[in-house]
Amino acid sequence: MSESYYEFGTAGERWDRAQLFFEAKEYGTAVRILLGLVAEHPEQTAQRLLLARAYYHSAQLSKAETELRAVLDRDPVEHYARLMLGRTLERQGRTAEAAAHLRLAAAMTGELPS
């Protein structure tokens, strides 16, 4: 596929296409589309979260962590980003660091610790 495919269409059309590729578990393709969208609209949380999820599912954990930290820098109470960051850190073997994020995510959603 040429690079123009990933850049083709309006931002809304590319967002829809990225979601379709993500749902089809074509995470690499979703990443390539989302990179352009995030570059164009870095303030939009949904695109950055989906990019982080695509990185996570394709085992690009340091990139997922970077995107999640960018979301949390803008919005420290974004509970899903907090949860994902905790899980990403766990998957990297950084359990002590992950625990703090997972506790915060649970507190934000009103979950009781088990």
C-alpha positions, 0 to 999 in steps of 0.5 A: 500500500502506498503512503497516500492510502493512509493520508487519503480522505478527510480526517473523519474518513481516516478516523473511521478507517483506522477504527475499522482496521483496529477492529479487524486486528490490523493494528499496524495499519491502524497505527499508520493511519492514526499517526497522521491524525494525531500529528494533525490534531494532537489535542484530540484524546480519542485518536491518541487513545486508539493509537496507544491501544493499537501499539499495546496490542501490537506489543509496541509497549514503549510507544503505547506508554508514550502516547498514554503519558501524552494523554495524561499530561493533558488530562490527568483524570482520563481514567481509561488512559490511566488504566491502560498505562498501568496495564502497559507498565505491568506488561513491561514488568514494571509492576510497582510503577503500574500499581499506582496507576491501577489504583488511581484508575480504580479510584476514579471509577469507584471500584473497590480494591480486591 
